[in-house]
């Protein structure tokens, strides 16, 4: 399965734009599109999950794509950002809700499939 097909399976969340404080050390699979827009100096190996990297701008202590509290690369955002607010395991603390919730098992399956597709 391709990353695009996996992304399409994630319900859209009705975002209030209040979660930007969590946009730091963003985990990304090695084949995700966001990496084409990310400078190498903003990437580091993810010690918690081999095969992934984290995006971080040390000068800002946030994701390098966070501009004025919004994602400047929204259409290319990584899986974790797409799942935030749409998955029960990544529910938004500000009350944003999806069109339907991804359950724990479905979310885990999408993460597994994305890891394989990005390899």
HUSULJO-V271782 format. One record per residue. RES is the residue in one small letter. BURIAL is # if it has 9 or more other ideal C-beta (glycine too) atoms within 8 Angstrom, else .. Layout:
RES;BURIAL
RES;BURIAL
//
This chain:
x;.
x;.
x;#
x;.
x;.
x;#
x;#
x;.
x;.
x;#
x;#
x;.
x;#
x;.
x;.
x;#
x;.
x;.
x;#
x;#
x;.
x;.
x;#
x;.
x;.
x;#
x;#
x;#
x;#
x;#
x;.
x;#
x;.
x;#
x;#
x;.
x;.
x;#
x;.
x;.
x;.
x;#
x;#
x;.
x;.
x;#
x;.
x;.
x;.
x;.
x;.
x;#
x;#
x;#
x;#
x;#
x;#
x;.
x;.
x;.
x;.
x;#
x;#
x;#
x;#
x;#
x;.
x;.
x;.
x;#
x;#
x;.
x;#
x;.
x;.
x;#
x;#
x;#
x;#
x;#
x;#
x;#
x;#
x;#
x;#
x;#
x;#
x;#
x;.
x;#
x;.
x;#
x;.
x;.
x;.
x;#
x;.
x;#
x;.
x;.
x;.
x;#
x;.
x;.
x;.
x;.
x;#
x;.
x;.
x;#
x;#
x;.
x;#
x;#
x;#
x;.
x;#
x;#
x;.
//
